[in-house]
Amino acid sequence: MVEAAGHAVFGYYTAALVATACIAVTSSIQFLIIGLRQQRDRLYLSYAMLCLCIAGLSFFNALFGLSSDQGRAVQMLRVMCTSAAVSFPFFFTFVGTYTRRALGAKTLLTITAIAVAFAAYNQFAPGTMFYSHISGMQSAELPWGEWITKINGVPSPVGWTFHLLTYLAFAWALLMTALQFRRGERLPATLLGLCLLTQFAALLWGDIVIDLMGMPYPYLDAFSFLPFVLLMGLSMASQLHQRTLQLERTTRHLREEAATREQAELSLRHLAYHDPLTGLPNRRSVMDMMAEMAAEARRHRGLCAAMVIDLDNFKTINDALGHHVGDRLLEAVADRLLGAIPAGSALGRLGGDEFVVVIGQLSVEETTAASHIEAVAQQIRMRLTAPVSVDSRVLAVGASVGVALFGGRDGEPNDVIRRADIALYRAKAAGRNAVRLFEPDMQVAADERLELERGLRAAVEHLDEEHSFQLHFQPQVRMNGQLMGAEALLRWRHPTLGDVSPEVFIPIAEETGLIHDLGAWVVRQTCEHIRTWDAQRVDFGEHLAVNVSPWQLSHPGFVDSMERLVREAGVQPGRITLELTESALLQGFESALQTMYALAGIGFRLALDDFGTGYSSLAYLSQLPLHELKIDRSFICGLRPEAPSPLASFIVDVGHRLGMTTIAEGVESESQRATLAALGCDGLQGYLICPPLRHDAFAQWLENHERTRQAAAQQTP
């Protein structure tokens, strides 16, 4: 566009400045909104303010070129200088944030103070901060014929300082860009570097070509910001898009995690109330259902029932075929139970091979309800006796069932399950594969057993402090009355129940594992009596016998423990006879045989007690390193001279043929003694000779017995 010379006109140059200002304002508004939405992100906000400063610089540069008088031109130049000064803090903030090397608060505060100082000086200086004084203005023609306004004046030192600081700012920005490029962020660094180099070239153009050389060309500072606005806007828009995509991916990932967490919570909730193997309700869930049924029974004054089912042969199958087969069997049993229980009832698994069936809405009459539930239990038991096919194997598994009725008043779930367990224990004790209904006397027996167990545990824990356990001794004599030895028999006095039979407390000690400590105490006490009687020269025979439980014999450390006890006591192992029962051999014959040979190798004498009452086998009897064979009292009680027992005679004959000493237990009459003598039995033990006595009474009996034997020997011619 060409206008008359001598005054400024609106042309291409001015239009380009206005367009640059409009683009910068648009970018400023856009990224100001984005920055506010992004929780006041410093990158976007600083860029928006920097674009606003560029818009002011471009727009007022256009007005400056169109000014018709000097005052208006100076006013437009002053606004341009203020825009340039104010842009400094935003420039440093943007570049630092963009290159991920943000400046500290103190540094930014210093830069802001310098920018404010320049802006303040620019407002009050007569020739703005660029000129010391202004000499006038003129119209300059651009190469393409467009006229713009220019000001003539003397450059100010403050202006040169501002230019120097501008060059330093661009040098710092280029350094940050180079570091960003080396860090791997090449595309963002390249875009920023191009913008900075373009602006740097524009600064050099204005200072060298126009100011120093005086060439009639326009300043390009405002135009150099256009690539900055466009490229940086594009770069940050791309970054924002990437962040949006990343945010969407993160949101999607969080939703997936939330769904997974929700599914996990549902699974955990299911696992918390269901058995993971069979999918049946677990103990906790069953307890909740029982509480609900008890509340319902309380409202309707009815009865409910809990049925505890325990598989009889599961442990054998599990041990023989493996846990995986056992698990499949439990699954099959659960399916069978689901098809066998009545409608409206609940089935759950208590754990292991125990299941529970809870049935509600029974008759109000207890007798009728008991009869009905017992019939249901029998049907379930019969269903479980049928063979089960598991992995091409046909397995037979029976079940014992304990049943307990409950209503609203006695419907505490734990108590109900406990009563059903008591009934189940009775069913197993009756031979298994049976149904038992809980009765009050069962609770009494269970309470007595619990009291015995607690008392026994307390007594074993204080063996060396209390004297509730005692050893009684019963002598063993030959047919001529000569002492063979004695058997040490354990006695226990409960603090409230009084004397408790060994037939009662020994099984409890075996089930609770207390038998090991108790057996060791018996051996220690036996050794102590041997040493005491040896010191007092009391003749009690050749040895003392102690009973050994099958649980003791199967313990891995039993042999070492026995050897250590006798060695510490200073007693020869051969002076102690260990009496074993046939049941000890049935729980793993090979292992028991190795243990017996180890004990015999140490020097202990071994005796087989109650021979003939179990699964006696001559095949295994001939393999055992036994010294004695004891005839059970059940074969002795009916002996008479005119009707000798063929079994007792057989046992005596077998013992002699195998080189064992035979001793008859429970001898109570002279006729029994005479019959045993005729059979060739070696020794006697029983009330005919002497009942079990405390150690002091036994020592007195030994003295009297020896005196009687000596007197009888003197009267014999």
HELIX and SHEET records of a PDB file:
HELIX    1   1 TYR A   12  ARG A   37  1                                  26    
HELIX    2   2 ARG A   42  GLY A   65  1                                  24    
HELIX    3   3 GLN A   70  TYR A   98  1                                  29    
HELIX    4   4 ALA A  105  PHE A  124  1                                  20    
HELIX    5   5 PRO A  157  ARG A  182  1                                  26    
HELIX    6   6 ARG A  186  LEU A  204  1                                  19    
HELIX    7   7 TRP A  205  LEU A  212  3                                   8    
HELIX    8   8 ASP A  221  TYR A  273  1                                  53    
HELIX    9   9 ARG A  283  HIS A  300  1                                  18    
HELIX   10  10 PHE A  314  LEU A  321  1                                   8    
HELIX   11  11 HIS A  323  ALA A  340  1                                  18    
HELIX   12  12 GLU A  366  THR A  385  1                                  20    
HELIX   13  13 PRO A  413  ALA A  429  1                                  17    
HELIX   14  14 PRO A  440  GLU A  461  1                                  22    
HELIX   15  15 PRO A  502  THR A  512  1                                  11    
HELIX   16  16 ILE A  515  ALA A  535  1                                  21    
HELIX   17  17 PRO A  550  LEU A  553  1                                   4    
HELIX   18  18 PHE A  558  ALA A  569  1                                  12    
HELIX   19  19 PRO A  573  ARG A  575  5                                   3    
HELIX   20  20 GLU A  582  LEU A  586  1                                   5    
HELIX   21  21 PHE A  589  ILE A  602  1                                  14    
HELIX   22  22 LEU A  618  LEU A  621  1                                   4    
HELIX   23  23 ARG A  633  PHE A  635  5                                   3    
HELIX   24  24 PRO A  646  ARG A  657  1                                  12    
HELIX   25  25 GLU A  670  LEU A  679  1                                  10    
HELIX   26  26 HIS A  695  GLN A  715  1                                  21    
SHEET    1   A 2 TYR A 131  GLU A 141  0                                        
SHEET    2   A 2 TRP A 147  PRO A 155 -1                                        
SHEET    1   B 5 ALA A 346  GLY A 351  0                                        
SHEET    2   B 5 GLU A 354  LEU A 362 -1                                        
SHEET    3   B 5 LEU A 303  LEU A 311 -1                                        
SHEET    4   B 5 ALA A 399  PHE A 406 -1                                        
SHEET    5   B 5 VAL A 435  LEU A 437  1                                        
SHEET    1   C 2 VAL A 388  VAL A 390  0                                        
SHEET    2   C 2 ARG A 393  LEU A 395 -1                                        
SHEET    1   D 9 GLY A 498  VAL A 500  0                                        
SHEET    2   D 9 LEU A 483  HIS A 494 -1                                        
SHEET    3   D 9 PHE A 469  ARG A 478 -1                                        
SHEET    4   D 9 GLY A 683  LEU A 684 -1                                        
SHEET    5   D 9 THR A 661  ALA A 664  1                                        
SHEET    6   D 9 GLU A 628  ILE A 631  1                                        
SHEET    7   D 9 ARG A 605  PHE A 611  1                                        
SHEET    8   D 9 ILE A 576  THR A 581  1                                        
SHEET    9   D 9 HIS A 543  ASN A 547  1                                        
SHEET    1   E 4 GLY A 498  VAL A 500  0                                        
SHEET    2   E 4 LEU A 483  HIS A 494 -1                                        
SHEET    3   E 4 PHE A 469  ARG A 478 -1                                        
SHEET    4   E 4 LEU A 693  ARG A 694 -1                                        
END                                                                             
